[in-house]
Amino acid sequence: MQALLALTVANIKSYTRDRAALFWTLAFPLIFIFMFGLIFQGGGSPGLTLGWADEDGSPAAATLREAFDGLNGIEVEAADRETSLASMREGKVDAVIVVPAGYGAAVAAGPGATSGPTNIVVYTDPSRSNLAGSVQQAVGAVLGAVNLAGRPPLVVAAQETLQTQDLNFISYFVPSMLGLSVMQVGIFAAVPLVADREKLILKRLAATPLKRWQLVGSNVLMRLLIALAQAVIIVAVGVMFFGVEITGPLALTVFFVSLGAVAFLALGYVVASFAKTEDSANGMTSVIQFPMMFLSGTFFPIEAMPAPLQTVARLIPLTYLSDALRQVMVGGAAFAPLYVCAAVLLGWLVVCFAIAARKFQWQ
C-alpha cells in the first residue's frame, strides 16, 4: 500500500507539471462554462407563462387574476392545482400560482379580522434562479397594489419549490461539462502511457520489484482524484458564478463521477493497447473524443437530434454519464433510468478492462 501511495503522489506531481494536460482537463471545461454561461445567462425569453389554480372562485380571486393578466409579458393559463403543477413539471408553464379557498372571505374581512395576512401559494423551480426571480418580481408588483401602504399586509406569497424537467441552459450545461471533463481525464491517459512505453519507462518499471497492479492502481487512483477535483471546481464555478442549484445527493454525484472516470480510464488503456506511437495515440483519442462530445447530449438534448444520430447516442458511454449527472445534480429529465446509466458505464468498464488486460503491452 505504501508503494501504491508513493507512486500515486509521483504521478500527480508529474501530471501537474504537464501544462497541456492541465489545460485539457481543468482549464478547457471552465472556458466552455464561462463562455456559454455568459452568453446564456439571461435564461431565455423575457415572457412568463404562469399556471393559475383558483380554488376560491370569489370576485377577489378574479380581480387578482386580472391584475396578473394586466402585467406586460405575462400569460396566465388557468387549470386546477394538479394539472397546473403537472404542466410546470413538463416545462409548459414557468411557475404556478394557487389561490386557496377562503381567499375572498379573508380579503373582504380585512387584516384586523384575522390572525394574520392570507396567503397565495407560488411554485417556482429552484434550478432556474433567474426565472424564479422574475416570477417573484411579478408577484411582488401585484401584491404591492393589493396591500395598502402604511397598513399590515393583507396578502402575502407563500413560496414553494417544484423541480421541473425544463432546465435552463447553464443548469443543463454544467453537469454535461463535468461528464465531458471526466471523459477527457480517462481517455487522455492513453497518451502518456504510450509515451512512457516508447521511452522504455514502462519496461524499466516492470523490471523493478513493484507489482504491475501497483503501477496500474497508482495511475487509476491519480486519475480518479483528478476527476473528483474537477467535479469540485466545475460545480463551484456553476454555483458561485451562474447560480446553478444543486438539488441532488452528493454521494450519488461522487459515485457516478468515480464510475465514469474508471470506465473512461479503461477505454484509455484500450487506446494505449493499440496505439504504437504517441502521435497515433493523440489521433485515436481525438477520433473518440469529438464524436462523444457532440453526439452525447453535452451541448444540446439528444431529442433534438435526427433519429439515426439518436441511435448512435444510445451506444456512447458519455451519454449515460452526462445524463446521470444531470438527473442527480439538478433533477434533469431522464434519458435513461439511473440504474441503466450505471449498468451501461459498468458494462463499458468490464469490456474495456478485459480488452486492455489481454492486449496491453509494457514494451
C-alpha positions in Angstrom: 0.0 0.0 0.0 2.9 2.4 0.8 4.3 1.8 -2.7 0.9 2.4 -4.3 0.5 5.8 -2.4 4.1 6.8 -3.3 3.5 6.1 -7.0 0.2 8.0 -6.9 1.9 11.1 -5.4 4.7 10.8 -8.0 2.1 10.6 -10.8 0.2 13.6 -9.5 3.4 15.7 -9.4 4.3 14.6 -13.0 0.7 15.4 -14.1 0.7 18.9 -12.6 3.9 19.7 -14.4 2.3 18.9 -17.8 0.7 22.2 -18.9 -1.1 20.7 -21.8 -2.7 18.0 -19.6 -3.8 20.7 -17.1 -5.3 22.8 -19.8 -7.4 20.0 -21.3 -8.6 18.6 -18.1 -9.1 21.7 -16.0 -9.0 25.0 -18.0 -10.7 23.7 -21.1 -14.0 22.8 -19.4 -14.0 26.0 -17.4 -13.5 28.1 -20.5 -16.6 26.5 -22.1 -18.7 27.0 -18.9 -17.8 30.7 -18.7 -18.2 31.3 -22.4 -21.6 29.6 -22.7 -22.7 30.7 -19.3 -22.2 34.4 -20.0 -23.9 34.0 -23.4 -27.0 32.3 -22.0 -27.0 33.9 -18.5 -30.2 35.7 -19.3 -32.1 32.4 -19.3 -34.3 32.7 -22.4 -37.2 34.9 -23.4 -38.4 37.7 -21.1 -42.0 36.5 -21.2 -43.5 34.4 -18.4 -46.3 31.8 -18.6 -48.0 31.3 -15.2 -50.2 28.5 -14.3 -53.3 29.7 -12.3 -55.2 27.5 -9.9 -58.2 29.3 -8.4 -59.5 27.2 -5.6 -61.6 30.0 -4.2 -63.7 31.2 -7.1 -64.5 34.6 -5.5 -64.7 38.0 -7.1 -61.5 38.9 -5.2 -59.7 36.0 -6.8 -60.9 37.0 -10.2 -59.6 40.6 -9.6 -56.3 39.2 -8.6 -56.0 37.3 -11.8 -56.9 40.4 -13.8 -54.0 42.1 -12.1 -51.6 39.4 -13.3 -53.2 39.4 -16.8 -52.5 43.2 -17.0 -48.7 42.8 -16.5 -46.6 43.1 -19.6 -45.1 39.9 -20.8 -47.3 37.7 -18.5 -49.5 35.0 -19.9 -51.9 33.2 -17.4 -53.2 29.7 -18.0 -56.0 28.6 -15.7 -56.4 25.0 -14.5 -56.8 23.0 -11.3 -53.8 22.7 -9.0 -52.7 19.2 -10.1 -53.0 20.0 -13.8 -51.0 23.2 -13.4 -48.2 21.5 -11.4 -48.0 18.8 -14.0 -47.7 21.4 -16.7 -44.9 23.1 -14.7 -43.0 19.8 -14.3 -43.2 19.3 -18.1 -41.9 22.8 -18.7 -45.2 24.1 -20.2 -45.6 26.9 -17.7 -42.8 28.7 -15.8 -44.5 28.9 -12.4 -47.8 28.2 -10.7 -49.9 30.5 -8.5 -52.5 28.9 -6.3 -55.3 31.0 -4.8 -56.6 28.9 -1.8 -60.2 28.5 -0.7 -61.2 31.3 1.7 -59.1 33.9 0.0 -62.0 36.1 -0.9 -63.5 36.0 2.6 -60.2 36.9 4.2 -59.7 39.8 1.8 -63.2 41.1 2.5 -62.7 40.8 6.3 -59.5 42.8 6.2 -56.3 42.3 8.1 -57.8 43.2 11.5 -60.4 40.4 11.4 -57.9 37.5 11.1 -54.8 36.4 13.0 -52.6 37.4 10.1 -52.5 38.0 6.3 -53.9 35.5 3.9 -51.6 33.6 1.6 -51.4 32.8 -2.1 -49.0 29.9 -3.0 -46.3 30.5 -5.6 -44.5 27.5 -7.0 -41.1 28.1 -8.7 -38.2 25.9 -9.8 -35.1 26.4 -7.7 -32.8 25.3 -10.5 -34.0 28.2 -12.7 -33.0 31.0 -10.4 -33.3 33.9 -13.0 -36.8 32.8 -13.9 -37.8 32.4 -10.2 -36.6 36.0 -9.6 -38.7 37.2 -12.5 -41.8 35.4 -11.1 -41.2 36.9 -7.6 -40.9 40.4 -9.1 -44.2 39.9 -10.9 -45.9 38.6 -7.8 -44.4 41.5 -5.7 -45.7 44.0 -8.2 -49.3 42.7 -8.0 -49.4 42.2 -4.2 -47.9 45.7 -3.7 -51.0 47.1 -5.3 -53.3 44.8 -3.2 -51.6 45.7 0.1 -52.2 49.3 1.0 -49.1 51.3 2.1 -48.9 52.0 5.8 -51.1 49.1 6.8 -50.3 45.5 7.7 -50.1 43.3 4.6 -53.4 41.8 3.6 -52.0 39.1 1.2 -48.5 37.5 1.1 -46.9 35.0 -1.2 -46.0 31.6 0.4 -43.1 30.3 -1.7 -43.0 26.6 -2.7 -40.4 24.9 -4.9 -41.0 22.3 -7.6 -38.2 20.7 -9.6 -39.1 20.6 -13.2 -37.7 18.8 -16.2 -37.1 22.0 -18.1 -33.7 23.1 -17.1 -32.2 26.5 -18.1 -29.1 26.3 -20.3 -26.5 26.6 -17.7 -28.1 24.1 -15.3 -28.2 21.7 -18.2 -24.6 22.5 -19.3 -22.7 22.3 -16.0 -23.3 18.6 -15.4 -22.7 17.9 -19.1 -19.3 19.6 -18.9 -18.5 17.6 -15.8 -19.2 14.4 -17.7 -17.1 15.7 -20.6 -14.2 16.5 -18.3 -14.3 13.1 -16.7 -14.3 11.5 -20.1 -11.2 13.5 -21.1 -9.3 12.6 -17.9 -9.9 8.9 -18.7 -9.2 8.6 -22.4 -6.3 11.0 -22.5 -4.5 8.7 -20.1 -3.6 6.8 -23.2 -1.1 9.4 -24.4 1.3 9.4 -21.5 1.1 5.7 -21.3 2.2 5.3 -24.9 4.9 7.9 -24.5 6.3 6.1 -21.5 6.3 2.8 -23.4 8.1 4.5 -26.3 10.7 5.8 -23.9 11.1 2.4 -22.3 9.9 3.8 -18.9 7.3 1.1 -18.6 9.8 -1.6 -19.4 12.1 -0.3 -16.6 9.3 -0.1 -14.2 8.2 -3.6 -15.0 11.7 -4.8 -14.1 11.5 -3.3 -10.6 10.2 -5.2 -7.5 6.9 -3.2 -8.0 4.0 -5.3 -8.9 2.1 -4.4 -12.1 -1.2 -4.0 -10.2 0.6 -1.3 -8.1 1.7 0.5 -11.3 -1.8 0.4 -12.8 -3.5 1.1 -9.5 -1.5 4.3 -8.9 -2.5 5.6 -12.3 -6.2 4.8 -11.7 -6.1 6.4 -8.2 -4.4 9.5 -9.6 -6.9 9.9 -12.4 -9.8 9.3 -10.0 -8.5 12.1 -7.7 -8.2 14.4 -10.6 -11.8 13.7 -11.7 -13.1 14.4 -8.2 -11.1 17.6 -8.1 -12.6 18.6 -11.4 -16.1 17.9 -10.1 -15.5 20.3 -7.1 -14.1 23.0 -9.3 -16.8 22.8 -12.0 -19.7 22.6 -9.5 -18.2 25.5 -7.5 -18.0 27.7 -10.6 -21.6 26.8 -11.7 -23.0 27.6 -8.2 -20.9 30.7 -7.5 -20.9 32.5 -10.8 -24.1 31.3 -12.5 -26.5 30.4 -9.7 -26.8 26.7 -10.6 -28.9 25.0 -7.9 -27.5 21.6 -6.9 -30.6 19.6 -5.7 -29.4 16.0 -5.6 -27.4 13.9 -3.1 -23.7 14.4 -3.0 -23.0 10.6 -2.6 -24.6 9.8 -6.0 -22.7 12.5 -7.8 -19.4 11.1 -6.4 -20.5 7.6 -7.3 -21.2 8.5 -11.0 -18.1 10.7 -11.3 -15.9 7.8 -9.9 -17.6 5.1 -12.1 -17.3 7.3 -15.2 -13.7 8.1 -14.5 -12.7 4.4 -14.1 -14.8 3.4 -17.2 -13.2 6.0 -19.4 -9.7 5.2 -18.0 -10.3 1.6 -19.1 -11.1 2.9 -22.5 -7.9 4.9 -22.4 -6.0 1.7 -21.7 -7.7 0.1 -24.7 -6.4 3.0 -26.9 -2.9 2.6 -25.4 -3.1 -1.1 -26.2 -3.4 -0.5 -29.9 -1.5 2.8 -30.4 2.1 2.2 -31.3 3.3 5.8 -31.0 2.4 8.9 -29.1 1.2 10.6 -32.3 -1.1 7.7 -33.1 -2.4 7.8 -29.5 -3.2 11.5 -29.9 -5.1 10.8 -33.1 -7.1 7.9 -31.7 -8.1 9.8 -28.6 -9.3 12.7 -30.8 -11.3 10.3 -33.0 -13.0 9.0 -29.8 -13.4 12.4 -28.1 -15.1 14.5 -30.7 -18.0 12.2 -31.6 -18.7 11.7 -28.0 -18.6 15.4 -27.3 -21.2 16.3 -29.9 -23.4 13.1 -30.0 -23.8 12.5 -26.3 -26.1 15.4 -25.5 -23.4 17.5 -23.9 -24.3 20.8 -25.7 -28.0 20.1 -26.6 -30.7 17.5 -25.8 -30.4 14.2 -27.7 -34.1 14.5 -28.5 -33.2 17.4 -30.8 -31.0 15.1 -33.0 -32.1 13.2 -36.1 -33.3 9.7 -35.4 -30.1 8.0 -36.8 -27.9 10.1 -34.5 -30.1 9.3 -31.5 -29.3 5.6 -32.2 -25.6 6.4 -32.1 -26.0 8.4 -28.9 -27.5 5.3 -27.2 -24.3 3.5 -27.7 -22.0 6.2 -26.3 -20.9 5.9 -22.6 -20.7 9.7 -22.2 -24.4 9.9 -23.0 -25.2 7.9 -19.9 -22.6 9.6 -17.6 -23.9 13.1 -18.5 -27.5 12.0 -18.3 -26.9 10.5 -14.8 -25.1 13.6 -13.6 -27.9 15.9 -14.8 -30.5 13.8 -13.1 -28.6 13.5 -9.8 -27.2 17.1 -9.7 -30.1 19.3 -11.0 -33.0 16.9 -11.4 -33.0 17.0 -15.2 -35.3 14.9 -17.3 -34.0 11.3 -17.7 -32.7 10.0 -21.0 -32.4 6.6 -19.2 -33.1 5.5 -15.6 -30.2 5.8 -13.2 -29.7 2.1 -12.9 -29.5 1.8 -16.7 -26.8 4.6 -16.7 -24.8 2.8 -14.1 -25.2 -0.6 -15.9 -24.0 0.9 -19.2 -21.0 2.5 -17.6 -20.2 -0.7 -15.7 -20.5 -2.7 -18.9 -18.1 -0.4 -20.8 -15.7 -0.7 -17.8 -15.8 -4.5 -17.8 -15.4 -4.9 -21.6 -12.6 -2.3 -21.9 -10.8 -3.7 -18.9 -10.9 -7.2 -20.4 -9.6 -5.9 -23.8 -6.8 -3.9 -22.2 -5.8 -6.8 -19.9 -5.4 -9.0 -22.9 -3.8 -6.6 -25.4 -1.8 -4.1 -23.4 1.9 -4.4 -23.8 4.6 -3.0 -21.5 7.2 -2.7 -24.1 
